[in-house]
């Protein structure tokens, strides 16, 4: 299957700082990328959907000014957690899809964010 | 809530036994997918079943889909200790919405 990478795999930061997480599709063009967050022992919650070259669509309850998403190319999307606080500590996972809704999503390995 | 629900939430079985997990979803779907997640790791795609299919097999996995009941089941036959993980269903329309997950423990 297609490969999606995330960087970094884990990050620890101080409260109030901003953290950028990258999601790359390595061997296909990702027209759509998705960002999820997962709290311990819970399921994945979709945060936002981004299409290359367009503004991201955020799910209800997700602050777009806090979680900045940029999908500037067909192989790269970034999620920036601005002014991070301890409650933002979570496992962030991206996925990427080539083409339309019937196509399979491929998931990255996730990024563990810990905000002190 | 965007989530579907899975049951049981936790399942513990002996190696060699079969494990069955159920998933219910809320909206109309194009397809339904099952994923596995080892603790603290990313997701691994297991199997996809389309909305016009009722049953699908892949190795030791058997998935059923009942669109009238908005439910699906995943059966893992002849379980192994390495099958210990969390299993999620994901219903796909325009986006993915994951179920709450089943934590499976296979005891050697």
Interface residues (C-beta under 8 A of the other chain):
Chain A: X1 X6 X34 X36 X41 X42 X43 X44 X45 X46 X49 X59 X91 X93 X95 X101 X102 X104 X105 X106 X107 X108 X109 X110 X112
Chain B: X2 X3 X30 X31 X33 X35 X40 X41 X42 X43 X44 X45 X48 X88 X92 X93 X94 X95 X96 X97 X98 X99 X100 X101 X103
